[in-house]
Amino acid sequence: MKEIRRLIEVILPQQEHLDALAVGVVDFESGNFEITGDVRFSYDLASVTKVLGNAAVYCIKPEAFTSDMRLLLEHRAGLPAWGLLPNPGWRDIILSYQPKSSETLYSDFSAMRVTLELEKLGLAVPKVMESIWDPEVSFWSKYPRKHFSPKTGERGGYSIYGDVHDPNAWVIKEWCGHAGLFGTVSGVCRTLLKLEQQTSFIGKTKAALKGHEHRFINGWDRVENPSNTLAGVGCSQHTFGHLGFTGTSVWIDADKRKGHVILSNTTRDGWFCKDGLNEMRRAIGECVWKE
């Protein structure tokens, strides 16, 4: 962890688009984790919401997922990637699409549709996850630590502090599946540990990865090229996780039974330049895997 701290001290001042960064390293074998950086902040988790929501519900109740829901969970159901949605009316739009087996297209709409299908089954994601999410992981509008959140951008001429960055989540203002969770780095680490303790999802995901041909697996992204991955060189082929638009990420190596969480506010001054963020992700990941 000392090497990661030194790395952050070198990397963070070089970043133009972020000024808050926290890193957690999780040892699933021992059930412990370590954290460093700006750990007191609560961060907008952005699309990491997808794995702490939809994918986590799959870990808990896989039998509830039909073949169409599996396609939606793995972004292979043919839904559009994104679009601005109204409120009211967003549910009708998302439900109007007919899922069909398609090439992989990473889609917020697919994640939102999974959430709506789960609601039909009486499996509202926040209700299913309330015993798994750490108290420091919560829906943005109900988050008790919003004033400890770093700036994540501008909206309507005002700086965004503690409100969700994603425009659809902001308009909808209710659980919609693709974004909306906030959390501290320790809260995310504890949530992952609890999910593993209750579902053994790491071993199950590793088994599902064998022979899997598509990019996404049970709602998780996966490492397809370990020699050039945002998870960091040194991870195994059985590594899976997810990225978040605001500069967040979670990666878990099922062989090492180790993972890392990176939370930041890289959208602070502009979302369009991710080169520095991705360099940082790779460097931190490489440091984690070799420890």
Number of C-alpha atoms within 10 A of each C-alpha: 15 8 12 22 16 10 15 20 12 11 16 18 10 13 14 14 23 23 18 20 22 24 28 26 26 26 18 22 10 10 15 12 17 14 20 18 20 17 17 14 22 29 34 35 32 23 25 27 26 28 24 25 26 25 23 26 23 20 21 16 13 13 8 15 18 11 13 17 22 19 24 31 29 24 29 24 25 21 24 15 13 12 11 8 17 12 11 9 10 17 16 9 12 19 14 10 15 10 18 14 14 12 11 17 17 22 22 22 25 29 30 23 26 25 25 21 19 17 12 9 10 11 17 18 22 17 10 16 19 12 12 21 22 20 16 18 27 22 19 27 17 10 18 16 19 19 12 14 21 22 23 29 21 15 10 6 7 8 13 17 19 22 21 26 25 16 14 21 21 16 15 16 15 12 20 24 26 26 29 27 26 31 28 28 32 25 19 26 29 22 22 25 22 18 22 18 14 11 15 14 19 24 15 12 18 17 13 13 20 10 7 10 9 15 19 24 22 21 27 24 20 23 24 17 13 17 14 12 18 23 33 24 20 18 27 18 18 22 26 27 22 24 24 19 20 25 28 25 23 25 26 27 24 22 14 15 15 22 26 25 26 25 30 31 26 27 20 23 16 14 15 9 13 15 10 16 22 16 14 21 21 18 19 25 25 19 17 23 19 10 8
